[in-house]
């Protein structure tokens, strides 16, 4: 798996600026980190190569996230996916809010559904290392984090600002620190990704767009993830 470098239309809209920034953090930081510690790496639909005999053996599934489904089936059978950021292909980013929401809802539903189907099989498989099982365990509620983020942030704000609730084992400092840590952690990762890419200065403006997009997409992503875990078929 190589790096989908979303730069072809990065300055088209504020949406493309945010998405371009997001991918910088994801590919340069997150996926590279998975490669370093030996976690489960994903096939991401494009910019990858696979042995022809392996693809003939497994074929393509019918999932709405067929690349993730293939990834899990490969790992279950003992195959591995390697990632390198040095193989890059310029790509376009989603340019409108509507398209971005539809894309992320599809990702969330498909990932949640495939995780539900494969969870026990992956955890019981002798072909996965401890690091790979740990990574898959992290991926299991990955898109549900959107729901946790919305509920947790709103609950804390209402309890602090509206009701003035006080807990003996929890302080306002802890609460607001958690809110701001959640708010800043991903933008910080994206900034480091842009820095390692040696990106143009104007690309850093996309960090602000990414923050805005996160709040727009989160409720839709949360709904799709819950749907994926509960539905009998995609």
N, C-alpha and C positions, 0 to 999 in steps of 0.2 A: 504494500500500500504506500503510495506516494502522497504528495501534498497538493490538494486542490487550492490553488492560489487565486483567490477571488479578487482580481484586480482589473479585469477588463472594463467593467462599468462602475468602478468604485466611487466615482464622483458624480454619478447620474442623479441620485436623490439622497436624502438623509437616511433613507432605509438601507441603500446599498453601502453607504459609509459605515453604518452600524454593523451590518452583516459581515463586511470585509474585516472589520476590527475583531469581531467575534471569532472568525476562522483563524486569525493570526494567533490568538491565544490557544485555541483548541488544538491546532496542528503543531505549532512550534513548542508549546509548553506541555499540554495534557498528553497528547499522543507520544511525544518524544519521551516523556516521563514514564509512560507505560512500557515503552521499549527498553528503557534503562533498567527498570526493576523486574521486568519479565511478566508484566500483566497481560491480560487478554486484549489483543488488538482487533479492531474491527475493519472489515472490508467496507469501503464507503462509496460504493456505486460506480466510481470512475477513478482514473489514475492508479490502476493496480494491474498486476499481471498474475495469472494463475495457471498452473500446469493443465494442459488440455485434457490429459487422461483423468485428472481429478475432477474437472468440471463435467466431463462426460459421465463420470461415476455418480456424482451427486445431482447434477442437473439444477435447473432453477425451480424454486418453489413458487407458490401462488400468493405468498404474503405481500402485503402492501409495503413492507420493508424487506424485500427479498434479499438484499445484501446482508442485513443483520441475521436473517434466518440462515443463510448460507454460512455465515461466520460461525454460528453456534453449532451447526451440523459438522463443520470441519473440525472444530476443536473437540467435539464429542468423540470423533473418530480418531483423534490423535494427531491431526495436522496442525500446523502453526501458521500464524500470519505475522509477517515482519513489517515494520514501519520505518520509513526514512523520509525526512523532510528535504533531502537533497534531490529527490526526483519530483519536479514541480511541473504542473500544467496550468497555464492561465485559464481562469474560468469566470463566468458571470455570476453575480449575486442576485438574489431575488430583489425586485425593484419596487414592489408595492406592499402595503400592509396586508391587503387581502391575500396575496399570494404567499406571503411569509406565514400568515396564520394557518392557511391550508397546508402548507408544507410541514410546519411544526406539529400540527395536529395529527397528520399522517405518521410522522416519525414517532410521536408519543404513543399513539394507539398501537402501531405495529410493534414497537419495541416492548411495550407492556404485555401485549398478547403473546409474543414469542418467548418472553421471559417466563410467563406463567406456564406455558407448555413445556419449556425445557429446564425449568429450575431444578427439579429433583434429578433429572437425568444428568445434568451438568455437574451437580454437586456430588453425585455418586460415581461419576466417571473416573477411572484410574488413569486416564490419559491427560488429565489436567493437573498442573502443578498447584501448590498451595497459593502462589501469587495469582495464578489465573482464576482460581476459584474465588479468591478474595476480590479480584476485579469484577467478576461476574456478580458477586454478592452486592458490590457497590452499584453495578448497573441495574440491578433488579428494581430498586425504587427510584431510579435516576430521574425519570420524568415526573414522578409523584412529588419530588422536591418542590416543584412549582406550587402544588397544593399546600404543602407544609409551609412554604415561604409566605404565601398569601394569608393563610389562617393564622400563623404565628405572629407575623408582623401586625396584622389588624387586631388580634387579641391583645397583644402587648400595648399597642397605642390606645385602644379603648380603655383598658384597665388602668393605664397610667394617666391619660389625659382627661378621660370622662369620669370614671368612677373613683380615681385616686386610690386604688387598692394597694395594700401593703402586705407583703409576705415576710415572715421573720427570717427566712433563709435566702431571700432574694432582694436585691436593691435596685434602685433606679439606674444606677451606674452599670450594673450587670445587664439589665434589660436593654438600655440604649446602646451599649457596646455591642450586644449581639445583633441588633438591628443594623447598625452601621457596618459591622463586620460582614454581614450578609450583603449589604449594599455595595461594598467596595472590593470584595475579594475577587469577583470575576473581572471587573474593569482593571484591577491591578494586574491580573494574569494576562489580559489582552494587551496592556501597555508594555509589559515585558516581552510579549510575543512580537509586537511591532518593533521594539528596540532591537531584538535579536535578528529580525528581518532587515534591519537598517532601512526602515521605511521612511518615506517623505514626512516632513513635519506636519503637513496638512492632514495626513492620515490619522493623526492622534485626535483630531476633532471628532472622528467617528466613535470615540469612547463615549462621548455624551449621547450620541445617537443610540449606541448599544444599550445604555442605561434606560433610556426612554422605551426602546423596543422591548426590553425585558419585562417591564411592567405591563405593556400592551399585550404581549403574547402569553404571559404566565397563566391567566385564568383559562384561556382556551386550551393550553397545553395540559393543565391540570385536569380539566374535564376529559380530554381525550385519553390521558393515561388511566384514569379511573375506569373509563369505558372499556379500554383494552383489557384490564384485569378482570372485569365482570362479564364481558360478553362471551357467548359460546363460540362465536366465529367472527373474524374480522369483517 
